[in-house]
């Protein structure tokens, strides 16, 4: 674990219950804490570390996928997606994790299925989404109540599959 406090700026995917998504806006979040990277490139930020009984064990923190970093998000804006709007899609992507008193060491892998509503330089919008956290197990639905839209930064996407037009 790094002994210096890091300052990281990042963005996150989000969902909306609005029936008409008017504007996509990614607020920039900030995290401060002791940091290290894991094998897949996630940043683990420790807000609180234990002193006793286990020195330096993370008691509370964040796991931020590299694609959430503001610099990675801006680089991904150049990527091109050639998928047809209104087609059914399935997207696997990495998500930020907030944890307390746990031994988490990597970000969650999510899967969102729905209708491709919008594609911009930096994000995709899925209409009528259903989202499940695939890892860590057990798989769980997120959120419990289905939103109308899910906005996912391209920089977090691992894989997209489509089965054509709706």
DSSP file (Angstrom, degrees, kcal/mol; ACC not computed):
  #  RESIDUE AA STRUCTURE BP1 BP2  ACC     N-H-->O    O-->H-N    N-H-->O    O-->H-N    TCO  KAPPA ALPHA  PHI   PSI    X-CA   Y-CA   Z-CA
    1    1 A X              0   0    0      0, 0.0    35,-0.2     0, 0.0     2,-0.1   0.000 360.0 360.0 360.0 133.7    0.0    0.0    0.0
    2    2 A X        -     0   0    0     33,-2.0     4,-0.1     1,-0.1    33,-0.1  -0.407 360.0-148.5 -63.8 136.9    1.3    3.4   -0.9
    3    3 A X  S    S+     0   0    0     31,-0.1     2,-0.3    -2,-0.1    -1,-0.1   0.492  75.3  82.6 -88.7  -3.5    2.2    5.6    2.1
    4    4 A X  S    S-     0   0    0     31,-0.2    31,-0.6    29,-0.0     2,-0.5  -0.773  87.2-114.3 -99.0 146.9    1.2    8.8    0.3
    5    5 A X  E     -A   34   0A   0     -2,-0.3     2,-0.3    29,-0.2    29,-0.2  -0.676  34.1-150.5 -79.4 128.0   -2.3   10.0    0.1
    6    6 A X  E     -A   33   0A   0     27,-3.4    27,-1.7    -2,-0.5     2,-0.5  -0.664   7.5-149.1 -97.8 154.1   -3.5    9.9   -3.5
    7    7 A X  E     -A   32   0A   0     -2,-0.3     2,-0.4    25,-0.2    25,-0.2  -0.981  21.7-178.5-123.1 115.1   -6.1   12.2   -5.1
    8    8 A X  E     -A   31   0A   0     23,-2.8    23,-2.7    -2,-0.5     2,-0.4  -0.948  16.1-156.1-121.6 134.5   -8.0   10.5   -7.9
    9    9 A X  E     +A   30   0A   0     -2,-0.4    61,-2.3    21,-0.2    62,-0.3  -0.922  28.6 160.5-106.9 133.5  -10.7   12.0  -10.2
   10   10 A X  E     -AB  29  69A   0     19,-2.4    19,-3.4    -2,-0.4     2,-0.2  -0.950  30.4-139.6-149.1 164.7  -13.2    9.6  -11.7
   11   11 A X        -     0   0    0     57,-2.5     2,-0.3    -2,-0.3    17,-0.1  -0.742  18.4-153.1-119.1 170.6  -16.6    9.1  -13.3
   12   12 A X        -     0   0    0     15,-0.3    15,-0.1    -2,-0.2    83,-0.1  -0.989  21.6-105.7-145.4 151.3  -19.1    6.3  -12.9
   13   13 A X        -     0   0    0     -2,-0.3     2,-0.3   140,-0.1   139,-0.2  -0.342  44.0-173.9 -65.0 157.8  -21.9    4.7  -14.9
   14   14 A X  E     -F  151   0B   0    137,-2.0   137,-3.5    -2,-0.0     2,-0.3  -0.986  18.3-138.0-152.9 163.5  -25.4    5.6  -13.7
   15   15 A X  E     -F  150   0B   0     -2,-0.3     2,-0.4   135,-0.3   135,-0.2  -0.847  13.2-151.0-122.1 161.0  -29.1    4.8  -14.2
   16   16 A X  E     -F  149   0B   0    133,-2.4   132,-2.0    -2,-0.3   133,-1.9  -0.993  17.9-162.6-136.6 138.2  -32.2    7.0  -14.5
   17   17 A X        +     0   0    0     -2,-0.4    -1,-0.1   130,-0.3     2,-0.1   0.431  59.6 117.3 -93.6  -2.2  -35.8    6.5  -13.7
   18   18 A X        -     0   0    0      1,-0.1     3,-0.2   131,-0.1   130,-0.1  -0.402  65.2-140.1 -63.3 141.7  -36.8    9.5  -15.8
   19   19 A X  S    S+     0   0    0      1,-0.3     2,-0.4    -2,-0.1    -1,-0.1   0.686  94.3  39.6 -77.9 -17.1  -39.0    8.4  -18.7
   20   20 A X  S    S-     0   0    0    129,-0.0     2,-0.9     0, 0.0    -1,-0.3  -0.890  77.5-150.5-135.0 103.7  -37.2   10.9  -21.0
   21   21 A X        +     0   0    0     -2,-0.4     3,-0.1    -3,-0.2    -5,-0.0  -0.626  20.6 176.4 -76.1 106.9  -33.5   11.1  -20.6
   22   22 A X        +     0   0    0     -2,-0.9     2,-0.4     1,-0.3    -1,-0.2   0.898  60.1   8.3 -83.1 -43.1  -32.8   14.7  -21.7
   23   23 A X        -     0   0    0      2,-0.1     2,-0.5     0, 0.0    -1,-0.3  -0.998  62.2-137.1-145.9 136.9  -29.1   15.1  -21.1
   24   24 A X        +     0   0    0     -2,-0.4     2,-0.4    -3,-0.1   101,-0.0  -0.820  29.3 173.5 -93.3 129.1  -26.3   12.8  -20.2
   25   25 A X        -     0   0    0     -2,-0.5     2,-0.8     2,-0.0    -2,-0.1  -0.972  20.4-158.3-140.7 122.1  -23.9   14.3  -17.6
   26   26 A X        -     0   0    0     -2,-0.4     2,-0.1   -15,-0.0   -13,-0.1  -0.856  17.3-147.7 -99.3 104.2  -21.1   12.5  -15.9
   27   27 A X        -     0   0    0     -2,-0.8     2,-0.6   -15,-0.1   -15,-0.3  -0.438  19.3-120.4 -65.6 145.5  -20.2   14.3  -12.6
   28   28 A X        -     0   0    0    -17,-0.1     2,-0.2    -2,-0.1   -17,-0.2  -0.801  30.1-161.0 -89.7 122.0  -16.6   14.1  -11.7
   29   29 A X  E     -A   10   0A   0    -19,-3.4   -19,-2.4    -2,-0.6     2,-0.4  -0.638   2.7-147.7 -97.3 158.5  -16.1   12.4   -8.4
   30   30 A X  E     -A    9   0A   0     -2,-0.2     2,-0.4   -21,-0.2   -21,-0.2  -0.984   9.6-168.8-129.8 141.6  -12.9   12.7   -6.3
   31   31 A X  E     -A    8   0A   0    -23,-2.7   -23,-2.8    -2,-0.4     2,-0.4  -0.988   0.9-169.3-129.0 139.7  -11.3   10.2   -4.0
   32   32 A X  E     +A    7   0A   0     -2,-0.4     2,-0.3   -25,-0.2   -25,-0.2  -0.991  36.6  90.4-125.2 134.6   -8.5   10.7   -1.5
   33   33 A X  E    S-A    6   0A   0    -27,-1.7   -27,-3.4    -2,-0.4     2,-0.3  -0.958  76.9 -49.4 166.9 179.7   -6.7    7.9    0.3
   34   34 A X  E     -AC   5  46A   0     12,-1.8    12,-3.4    -2,-0.3     2,-0.3  -0.612  64.2-159.2 -75.0 135.7   -3.8    5.5    0.3
   35   35 A X  E     + C   0  45A   0    -31,-0.6   -33,-2.0    -2,-0.3     2,-0.3  -0.846  26.7 160.9-127.0 156.7   -3.7    3.7   -3.0
   36   36 A X  E     - C   0  44A   0      8,-1.3     8,-3.1    -2,-0.3     2,-0.3  -0.945  30.6-121.7-155.2 167.1   -2.4    0.6   -4.8
   37   37 A X  E     - C   0  43A   0     -2,-0.3     6,-0.2     6,-0.2     2,-0.1  -0.876  18.6-143.7-114.2 148.0   -3.2   -1.2   -8.0
   38   38 A X    >   -     0   0    0      4,-1.9     3,-1.4    -2,-0.3    68,-0.1  -0.371  39.5 -85.9 -98.2-175.2   -4.3   -4.7   -8.5
   39   39 A X  T 3  S+     0   0    0      1,-0.3    67,-0.1    -2,-0.1    -1,-0.0   0.768 126.1  48.9 -65.4 -28.1   -3.5   -7.2  -11.3
   40   40 A X  T 3  S-     0   0    0      2,-0.0    -1,-0.3    26,-0.0    26,-0.2   0.395 122.1-100.4 -95.1   4.3   -6.3   -6.0  -13.6
   41   41 A X  S <  S+     0   0    0     -3,-1.4    -2,-0.1     1,-0.3     2,-0.1   0.502  71.5 145.7  95.1   4.3   -5.5   -2.3  -13.2
   42   42 A X        -     0   0    0     23,-0.2    -4,-1.9    63,-0.1     2,-0.5  -0.427  46.9-128.1 -69.5 150.1   -8.1   -1.3  -10.7
   43   43 A X  E     -CD  37  64A   0     21,-3.2    21,-3.2    -6,-0.2     2,-0.7  -0.896  16.2-156.0 -98.8 126.5   -7.1    1.4   -8.2
   44   44 A X  E     -CD  36  63A   0     -8,-3.1    -8,-1.3    -2,-0.5     2,-0.6  -0.917   9.7-166.0-104.3 117.0   -7.8    0.4   -4.6
   45   45 A X  E     -CD  35  62A   0     17,-2.8    17,-2.2    -2,-0.7     2,-0.6  -0.911   6.4-152.8-108.1 120.0   -8.2    3.5   -2.4
   46   46 A X  E     +CD  34  61A   0    -12,-3.4   -12,-1.8    -2,-0.6    15,-0.3  -0.831  18.8 174.0 -95.5 117.9   -8.1    3.0    1.4
   47   47 A X  E    S+     0   0A   0     13,-2.5     2,-0.4    -2,-0.6    14,-0.2   0.860  78.3  21.4 -81.9 -42.7  -10.0    5.6    3.4
   48   48 A X  E     - D   0  60A   0     12,-1.8    11,-3.0   -14,-0.1    12,-1.5  -0.993  69.7-168.2-131.7 128.9   -9.5    3.9    6.6
   49   49 A X  E     - D   0  58A   0     -2,-0.4     9,-0.2     9,-0.3     2,-0.1  -0.923  25.2-116.8-115.8 143.9   -6.8    1.3    7.5
   50   50 A X        -     0   0    0      7,-3.1     6,-2.3    -2,-0.4     7,-0.2  -0.426  21.6-174.9 -73.3 150.7   -6.7   -0.8   10.6
   51   51 A X        +     0   0    0      1,-0.5     2,-0.3     4,-0.2     4,-0.3   0.682  64.9  58.3-108.1 -41.2   -3.9   -0.4   13.1
   52   52 A X  S    S+     0   0    0      2,-0.2    -1,-0.5     1,-0.1     4,-0.0  -0.996 111.6   2.8-138.7 134.9   -4.8   -3.3   15.4
   53   53 A X  S    S+     0   0    0     -2,-0.3     2,-0.6    -3,-0.1    -1,-0.1  -0.999 139.9  24.2 -90.1 -12.2   -5.2   -6.3   15.0
   54   54 A X  S >  S-     0   0    0      3,-0.1     3,-1.8     0, 0.0    -4,-0.2  -0.841  81.8-140.3-118.7  95.4   -4.2   -6.3   11.4
   55   55 A X  T 3  S+     0   0    0     -2,-0.6    -4,-0.2    -4,-0.3     3,-0.1  -0.249  82.3   5.4 -56.6 135.6   -2.0   -3.3   10.5
   56   56 A X  T 3  S+     0   0    0     -6,-2.3    -1,-0.2     1,-0.3     2,-0.2   0.428  86.0 143.6  71.0   3.5   -2.7   -1.7    7.1
   57   57 A X    <   -     0   0    0     -3,-1.8    -7,-3.1    -7,-0.2     2,-0.5  -0.550  59.3-111.9 -68.0 137.4   -5.8   -3.9    6.3
   58   58 A X  E     +D   49   0A   0     -9,-0.2    44,-0.3    -2,-0.2    -9,-0.3  -0.602  36.4 178.0 -76.5 122.1   -8.3   -1.7    4.5
   59   59 A X  E    S+     0   0A   0    -11,-3.0    42,-3.9    -2,-0.5     2,-0.3   0.754  73.5   6.3 -92.6 -29.9  -11.3   -1.1    6.7
   60   60 A X  E    S+DE  48 100A   0    -12,-1.5   -13,-2.5    40,-0.3   -12,-1.8  -0.974  83.3 116.5-152.8 139.3  -13.2    1.1    4.3
   61   61 A X  E     -DE  46  99A   0     38,-2.4    38,-2.5    -2,-0.3     2,-0.3  -0.976  46.7 -93.7-176.2-170.8  -12.4    2.1    0.7
   62   62 A X  E     -DE  45  98A   0    -17,-2.2   -17,-2.8    -2,-0.3     2,-0.5  -0.936  13.3-150.6-127.4 147.4  -13.1    2.2   -3.0
   63   63 A X  E     -DE  44  97A   0     34,-2.6    34,-2.0    -2,-0.3     2,-0.6  -0.980  22.3-171.6-117.2 116.4  -12.2    0.0   -5.9
   64   64 A X  E     -D   43   0A   0    -21,-3.2   -21,-3.2    -2,-0.5    32,-0.1  -0.929  19.5-131.3-115.0 116.4  -12.0    2.1   -9.0
   65   65 A X    >>  -     0   0    0     -2,-0.6     3,-2.1   -23,-0.2     4,-0.6  -0.331  25.1-117.5 -61.3 147.0  -11.6    0.5  -12.5
   66   66 A X  G >4 S+     0   0    0      1,-0.3     3,-1.4   -26,-0.2     6,-0.3   0.854 114.0  63.6 -54.8 -36.0   -8.9    2.1  -14.6
   67   67 A X  G 34 S+     0   0    0      1,-0.3    -1,-0.3    88,-0.1    88,-0.2   0.654  94.2  62.0 -65.0 -15.6  -11.5    3.1  -17.1
   68   68 A X  G <4 S+     0   0    0     -3,-2.1   -57,-2.5    87,-0.1    -1,-0.3   0.695  77.4 106.8 -82.1 -20.0  -13.3    5.3  -14.5
   69   69 A X  B <X S-B   10   0A   0     -3,-1.4     4,-2.7    -4,-0.6     3,-0.3  -0.335  80.9-123.3 -59.7 140.1  -10.3    7.6  -14.2
   70   70 A X  H  > S+     0   0    0    -61,-2.3     4,-2.1     1,-0.2     5,-0.1   0.863 111.5  52.6 -54.5 -39.7  -11.0   10.9  -15.8
   71   71 A X  H  > S+     0   0    0    -62,-0.3     4,-1.6     2,-0.2    -1,-0.2   0.896 111.7  45.1 -65.6 -40.4   -7.9   10.5  -18.1
   72   72 A X  H  > S+     0   0    0     -6,-0.3     4,-2.1    -3,-0.3    -2,-0.2   0.890 111.0  54.0 -68.9 -40.1   -9.0    7.0  -19.3
   73   73 A X  H  X S+     0   0    0     -4,-2.7     4,-0.6     1,-0.2    -2,-0.2   0.914 109.2  48.4 -59.2 -44.8  -12.6    8.2  -19.8
   74   74 A X  H >< S+     0   0    0     -4,-2.1     3,-0.6    -5,-0.2    -1,-0.2   0.858 110.5  50.8 -67.0 -35.9  -11.3   11.0  -22.0
   75   75 A X  H >< S+     0   0    0     -4,-1.6     3,-1.5     1,-0.2    -1,-0.2   0.868 103.7  58.9 -68.0 -37.0   -9.1    8.7  -24.1
   76   76 A X  H >< S+     0   0    0     -4,-2.1     3,-2.1     1,-0.3    -1,-0.2   0.662  82.6  84.5 -68.4 -15.0  -12.0    6.3  -24.7
   77   77 A X  T << S+     0   0    0     -3,-0.6    -1,-0.3    -4,-0.6    -2,-0.1   0.713  83.6  60.4 -60.5 -19.0  -13.9    9.0  -26.4
   78   78 A X  T <  S+     0   0    0     -3,-1.5    -1,-0.3    -4,-0.2    -2,-0.2   0.594  80.9 108.3 -84.5 -10.8  -12.1    8.2  -29.6
   79   79 A X    <   -     0   0    0     -3,-2.1     2,-0.4    42,-0.3    75,-0.1  -0.381  61.6-140.8 -72.5 146.5  -13.3    4.6  -29.7
   80   80 A X        -     0   0    0     -2,-0.1     2,-0.5     2,-0.0    -2,-0.1  -0.904  11.1-164.7-112.6 132.5  -15.9    3.8  -32.4
   81   81 A X        -     0   0    0     -2,-0.4     2,-0.6    39,-0.1    38,-0.0  -0.973   4.0-163.7-115.8 123.9  -18.9    1.5  -31.9
   82   82 A X        +     0   0    0     -2,-0.5     2,-0.4     2,-0.1    -2,-0.0  -0.474  42.0 130.0-105.9  61.1  -20.6    0.2  -35.0
   83   83 A X        -     0   0    0     -2,-0.6     2,-0.3     4,-0.0    -2,-0.1  -0.909  59.0-114.5-114.5 143.0  -23.9   -1.0  -33.5
   84   84 A X    >   -     0   0    0     -2,-0.4     3,-1.4     1,-0.1    32,-0.2  -0.563  31.8-112.6 -79.8 133.0  -27.3    0.0  -34.8
   85   85 A X  T 3  S+     0   0    0     -2,-0.3    32,-0.2     1,-0.2     3,-0.1  -0.265 101.1  28.2 -59.2 150.7  -29.6    2.1  -32.6
   86   86 A X  T 3  S+     0   0    0     30,-3.7    80,-1.7     1,-0.3    -1,-0.2   0.530  91.7 129.1  70.7   9.6  -32.7    0.3  -31.4
   87   87 A X  E <   -G  165   0B   0     -3,-1.4    29,-2.9    29,-0.3     2,-0.4  -0.620  68.2-104.8 -88.2 155.8  -30.9   -3.1  -31.5
   88   88 A X  E     - H   0 115B   0     76,-1.8    75,-1.7    -2,-0.2    76,-0.4  -0.649  48.0-176.8 -77.7 131.5  -31.0   -5.4  -28.5
   89   89 A X  E     -GH 162 114B   0     25,-3.0    25,-2.0    -2,-0.4     2,-0.4  -0.908  26.6-155.7-131.5 158.1  -27.6   -5.4  -26.8
   90   90 A X  E     -GH 161 113B   0     71,-2.5    71,-2.4    -2,-0.3     2,-0.5  -0.991  19.4-170.2-130.5 123.2  -25.8   -7.1  -23.9
   91   91 A X  E     -GH 160 112B   0     21,-3.0    21,-2.7    -2,-0.4     2,-0.5  -0.961  11.4-160.0-121.8 125.9  -22.9   -5.1  -22.4
   92   92 A X  E     +GH 159 111B   0     67,-2.5    66,-3.2    -2,-0.5    67,-1.7  -0.886  28.4 160.3 -99.0 134.9  -20.3   -6.4  -19.9
   93   93 A X  E     -GH 157 110B   0     17,-2.2    17,-3.5    -2,-0.5     2,-0.3  -0.976  39.3-106.0-152.4 160.6  -18.6   -3.7  -18.0
   94   94 A X  E     - H   0 109B   0     62,-2.2     2,-0.3    -2,-0.3    15,-0.2  -0.681  33.7-160.7 -91.6 144.5  -16.6   -2.9  -14.8
   95   95 A X  E     - H   0 108B   0     13,-2.4    13,-1.2    -2,-0.3     2,-0.1  -0.921  22.0-105.3-127.4 151.9  -18.2   -1.1  -12.0
   96   96 A X        -     0   0    0     -2,-0.3     2,-0.4    11,-0.2   -32,-0.2  -0.418  33.0-150.3 -70.2 146.7  -16.8    0.8   -9.0
   97   97 A X  E     -E   63   0A   0    -34,-2.0   -34,-2.6    -2,-0.1     2,-0.5  -0.985  10.0-163.4-124.6 130.8  -17.1   -0.9   -5.6
   98   98 A X  E     +E   62   0A   0     -2,-0.4     2,-0.3   -36,-0.2   -36,-0.2  -0.955  25.1 179.2-105.0 129.8  -17.5    0.8   -2.2
   99   99 A X  E     -E   61   0A   0    -38,-2.5   -38,-2.4    -2,-0.5     2,-0.4  -0.960  22.6-163.1-138.1 155.1  -16.6   -1.6    0.6
  100  100 A X  E    S-E   60   0A   0     -2,-0.3   -40,-0.3   -40,-0.2     3,-0.1  -1.000  76.9 -12.0-134.2 130.3  -16.4   -1.7    4.4
  101  101 A X  S    S+     0   0    0    -42,-3.9     2,-0.3    -2,-0.4   -42,-0.1   0.867 103.1 123.8  49.7  44.9  -14.6   -4.3    6.4
  102  102 A X        -     0   0    0    -44,-0.3    -1,-0.2     2,-0.1   -44,-0.1  -0.792  68.8-129.2-129.0 172.9  -14.1   -6.6    3.5
  103  103 A X        +     0   0    0     -2,-0.3   -44,-0.0    -3,-0.1     2,-0.0  -0.068  50.6 151.6-110.9  31.3  -11.4   -8.3    1.6
  104  104 A X        +     0   0    0      1,-0.1    -2,-0.1   -41,-0.0     3,-0.1  -0.364  15.6 172.2 -63.1 140.2  -12.5   -7.1   -1.8
  105  105 A X        +     0   0    0      1,-0.2     2,-0.3     2,-0.1    -1,-0.1   0.430  56.6  34.9-130.9  -3.2   -9.6   -6.8   -4.2
  106  106 A X  S    S-     0   0    0    -68,-0.1    -1,-0.2   -67,-0.1   -43,-0.1  -0.987  81.2 -93.8-150.4 163.1  -11.2   -6.1   -7.6
  107  107 A X        -     0   0    0     -2,-0.3     2,-0.2     1,-0.1   -11,-0.2  -0.188  47.2 -98.3 -70.1 163.6  -14.1   -4.2   -9.2
  108  108 A X  E     -H   95   0B   0    -13,-1.2   -13,-2.4   -45,-0.2     2,-0.5  -0.510  25.1-135.5 -79.6 150.4  -17.4   -5.8  -10.0
  109  109 A X  E     -HI  94 135B   0     26,-1.4    25,-3.0   -15,-0.2    26,-1.4  -0.951  27.9-170.2-105.5 126.2  -18.2   -7.1  -13.5
  110  110 A X  E     -HI  93 133B   0    -17,-3.5   -17,-2.2    -2,-0.5     2,-0.4  -0.746  14.8-152.7-112.9 158.2  -21.7   -6.1  -14.5
  111  111 A X  E     -HI  92 132B   0     21,-2.4    21,-2.3    -2,-0.3     2,-0.5  -0.977  11.0-173.2-133.8 123.7  -24.0   -7.1  -17.4
  112  112 A X  E     -HI  91 131B   0    -21,-2.7   -21,-3.0    -2,-0.4     2,-0.4  -0.963   2.3-173.5-116.2 126.9  -26.6   -4.8  -18.8
  113  113 A X  E     +HI  90 130B   0     17,-2.5    17,-2.1    -2,-0.5     2,-0.3  -0.918  32.3  92.3-117.3 147.8  -29.1   -5.9  -21.5
  114  114 A X  E    S-H   89   0B   0    -25,-2.0   -25,-3.0    -2,-0.4     2,-0.5  -0.979  73.5 -37.0 166.2-157.3  -31.6   -3.7  -23.2
  115  115 A X  E     -HI  88 127B   0     12,-2.5    12,-3.3    -2,-0.3     2,-0.8  -0.852  52.6-120.9-103.0 127.0  -32.2   -1.5  -26.3
  116  116 A X  E     + I   0 126B   0    -29,-2.9   -30,-3.7    -2,-0.5   -29,-0.3  -0.541  41.3 167.5 -68.4 109.2  -29.3    0.6  -27.6
  117  117 A X  E     +     0   0B   0      8,-2.7     2,-0.3    -2,-0.8    -1,-0.2   0.825  57.6   2.9 -95.6 -38.5  -30.8    4.0  -27.4
  118  118 A X  E     - I   0 125B   0      7,-1.5     7,-2.8   -33,-0.0     2,-0.4  -0.995  50.6-164.7-153.7 144.3  -27.8    6.3  -27.9
  119  119 A X  E     + I   0 124B   0     -2,-0.3     5,-0.2     5,-0.2     2,-0.2  -0.992  18.6 171.3-130.7 124.8  -24.1    6.1  -28.7
  120  120 A X        -     0   0    0      3,-2.9   -39,-0.1    -2,-0.4    -2,-0.0  -0.542  52.0 -87.1-116.2-173.2  -21.8    9.1  -28.2
  121  121 A X  S    S+     0   0    0     -2,-0.2   -42,-0.3     1,-0.2     3,-0.1   0.808 124.9  21.0 -63.5 -29.4  -18.1    9.6  -28.4
  122  122 A X  S    S+     0   0    0      1,-0.1    32,-2.2   -44,-0.1    33,-0.5   0.485 123.3  24.2-123.8  -4.1  -17.7    8.6  -24.7
  123  123 A X  E     - J   0 153B   0     30,-0.3    -3,-2.9    31,-0.1     2,-0.3  -0.968  54.3-136.0-154.4 166.8  -20.8    6.6  -23.6
  124  124 A X  E     -IJ 119 152B   0     28,-2.2    28,-2.6    -2,-0.3     2,-0.5  -0.962  16.1-146.6-125.2 149.2  -23.7    4.4  -24.6
  125  125 A X  E     -IJ 118 151B   0     -7,-2.8    -8,-2.7    -2,-0.3    -7,-1.5  -0.973   9.1-160.3-117.5 127.2  -27.3    4.7  -23.3
  126  126 A X  E     -IJ 116 150B   0     24,-2.8    24,-2.0    -2,-0.5     3,-0.5  -0.921   9.1-147.5-108.1 127.8  -29.3    1.5  -22.9
  127  127 A X  E    S+IJ 115 149B   0    -12,-3.3   -12,-2.5    -2,-0.5    22,-0.2  -0.720  78.2   6.8 -94.7 145.4  -33.1    1.9  -22.7
  128  128 A X  E    S-     0   0B   0     20,-2.5    -1,-0.2    -2,-0.3    20,-0.1   0.917  93.3-171.9  51.2  52.0  -35.2   -0.5  -20.6
  129  129 A X  E     -     0   0B   0     -3,-0.5     2,-0.4    18,-0.2   -15,-0.2  -0.351  26.5-161.5 -78.4 152.8  -32.1   -2.1  -19.1
  130  130 A X  E     -I  113   0B   0    -17,-2.1   -17,-2.5    16,-0.1     2,-0.4  -0.995  19.0-168.8-125.3 125.7  -31.8   -5.1  -16.8
  131  131 A X  E     -I  112   0B   0     -2,-0.4    11,-3.0    12,-0.3     2,-0.4  -0.952   9.6-177.3-124.9 135.2  -28.5   -5.2  -15.0
  132  132 A X  E     -IK 111 141B   0    -21,-2.3   -21,-2.4    -2,-0.4     2,-0.7  -0.981  28.1-129.1-127.2 140.4  -26.9   -7.9  -13.0
  133  133 A X  E     -IK 110 140B   0      7,-3.5     7,-1.4    -2,-0.4   -23,-0.3  -0.817  25.6-176.0 -82.4 120.0  -23.6   -8.0  -11.1
  134  134 A X  E     +     0   0B   0    -25,-3.0     2,-0.4    -2,-0.7   -24,-0.2   0.847  53.0  71.6 -87.5 -38.7  -21.9  -11.1  -12.4
  135  135 A X  E    S+I  109   0B   0    -26,-1.4   -26,-1.4     1,-0.1    -1,-0.3  -0.994  82.6  35.7-134.8 143.4  -18.8  -11.0  -10.1
  136  136 A X  S    S-     0   0    0     -2,-0.4    -1,-0.1   -28,-0.2     2,-0.1   0.565 108.0 -90.9 -75.2 158.5  -18.3  -11.5   -7.3
  137  137 A X  S    S+     0   0    0     -2,-0.1     2,-0.1     2,-0.1    -1,-0.1  -0.415  99.0  64.3 -72.3 152.5  -20.8  -14.3   -6.9
  138  138 A X  S    S-     0   0    0     -5,-0.1     2,-0.1    -2,-0.1    -5,-0.1   0.499  84.9-127.9 -78.3 151.3  -23.6  -14.7   -6.2
  139  139 A X        -     0   0    0     -2,-0.1     2,-0.3    -5,-0.1    -5,-0.2  -0.417  33.0-174.1 -64.1 138.1  -25.0  -12.8   -9.2
  140  140 A X  E     -K  133   0B   0     -7,-1.4    -7,-3.5    -2,-0.1     2,-0.2  -0.982  26.7-109.7-137.9 149.6  -27.5  -10.1   -8.1
  141  141 A X  E     -K  132   0B   0     -2,-0.3     2,-0.3    -9,-0.2    -9,-0.3  -0.530  35.8-132.5 -75.7 142.6  -29.8   -7.7   -9.9
  142  142 A X  S    S+     0   0    0    -11,-3.0   -11,-0.2     1,-0.3     2,-0.1  -0.948  84.0  13.6-146.2 122.5  -28.8   -4.0   -9.7
  143  143 A X  S    S-     0   0    0     -2,-0.3    -1,-0.3   -13,-0.1   -12,-0.3   0.717  78.0-139.7 -77.8 174.2  -30.8   -2.0   -9.0
  144  144 A X  S    S+     0   0    0     -3,-0.1     2,-0.5    -2,-0.1    -2,-0.1   0.865  92.2  55.4 -66.4 -36.7  -33.7   -3.9   -7.7
  145  145 A X  S    S-     0   0    0     -4,-0.1     2,-0.3     1,-0.0    -1,-0.1  -0.867  98.9-113.5-100.2 130.1  -36.3   -1.7   -9.5
  146  146 A X        -     0   0    0     -2,-0.5   -16,-0.1     1,-0.1    -2,-0.1  -0.428  29.2-148.1 -69.5 123.8  -35.7   -1.4  -13.2
  147  147 A X        -     0   0    0     -2,-0.3  -130,-0.3   -18,-0.2   -18,-0.2  -0.288  18.1-123.1 -78.5 172.9  -34.7    2.1  -14.4
  148  148 A X  S    S+     0   0    0   -132,-2.0   -20,-2.5     1,-0.2     2,-0.3   0.777  91.0  19.6 -84.9 -29.8  -35.7    3.5  -17.8
  149  149 A X  E     -FJ  16 127B   0   -133,-1.9  -133,-2.4   -22,-0.2     2,-0.4  -0.981  56.2-161.0-141.5 150.7  -32.1    4.1  -18.9
  150  150 A X  E     -FJ  15 126B   0    -24,-2.0   -24,-2.8    -2,-0.3     2,-0.6  -0.997  12.8-156.5-129.4 128.7  -28.5    3.1  -18.0
  151  151 A X  E     -FJ  14 125B   0   -137,-3.5  -137,-2.0    -2,-0.4     2,-0.5  -0.924  13.9-175.8-108.8 119.6  -25.6    5.3  -19.1
  152  152 A X  E     - J   0 124B   0    -28,-2.6   -28,-2.2    -2,-0.6     2,-0.1  -0.961  24.0-127.7-122.2 121.5  -22.3    3.4  -19.4
  153  153 A X  E >   - J   0 123B   0     -2,-0.5     3,-1.7   -30,-0.2     4,-0.5  -0.422  18.4-131.0 -62.3 138.4  -19.0    5.1  -20.2
  154  154 A X  G >  S+     0   0    0    -32,-2.2     3,-1.2     1,-0.3    -1,-0.1   0.823 104.7  67.7 -58.8 -31.4  -17.2    3.4  -23.1
  155  155 A X  G 3  S+     0   0    0    -33,-0.5    -1,-0.3     1,-0.3   -88,-0.1   0.645 100.2  48.9 -67.4 -13.8  -14.0    3.2  -21.0
  156  156 A X  G <  S+     0   0    0     -3,-1.7   -62,-2.2   -89,-0.1    -1,-0.3   0.544  86.0 110.8 -98.2 -10.2  -15.7    0.7  -18.7
  157  157 A X  E <   +G   93   0B   0     -3,-1.2   -64,-0.3    -4,-0.5     3,-0.1  -0.481  35.5 174.9 -76.3 131.0  -17.0   -1.6  -21.4
  158  158 A X  E     -     0   0B   0    -66,-3.2     2,-0.3     1,-0.4   -65,-0.2   0.757  69.3  -3.5 -96.7 -36.1  -15.4   -5.1  -21.6
  159  159 A X  E     -G   92   0B   0    -67,-1.7   -67,-2.5     2,-0.0     2,-0.4  -0.983  53.6-160.5-161.2 142.8  -17.7   -6.6  -24.3
  160  160 A X  E     -G   91   0B   0     -2,-0.3     2,-0.4   -69,-0.2   -69,-0.2  -0.999  11.0-178.3-129.3 134.0  -20.8   -5.7  -26.4
  161  161 A X  E     -G   90   0B   0    -71,-2.4   -71,-2.5    -2,-0.4     2,-0.3  -0.967   4.2-171.4-126.5 147.4  -23.0   -8.3  -28.1
  162  162 A X  E     -G   89   0B   0     -2,-0.4   -73,-0.2   -73,-0.2     3,-0.1  -0.975  22.9-161.0-136.2 151.6  -26.0   -7.5  -30.3
  163  163 A X  E     -     0   0B   0    -75,-1.7     2,-0.2     1,-0.5   -74,-0.1   0.102  56.2-103.9-116.1  21.2  -28.7   -9.6  -31.9
  164  164 A X  E    S-     0   0B   0    -76,-0.4   -76,-1.8   -80,-0.1    -1,-0.5  -0.500  70.0  -1.7  96.5-163.8  -29.8   -7.1  -34.4
  165  165 A X  E      G   87   0B   0    -78,-0.3   -78,-0.3    -2,-0.2   -79,-0.1  -0.238 360.0 360.0 -66.0 149.7  -32.8   -4.8  -34.6
  166  166 A X              0   0    0    -80,-1.7    -1,-0.1   -79,-0.0   -79,-0.1   0.463 360.0 360.0 -72.0 360.0  -35.5   -4.8  -31.9
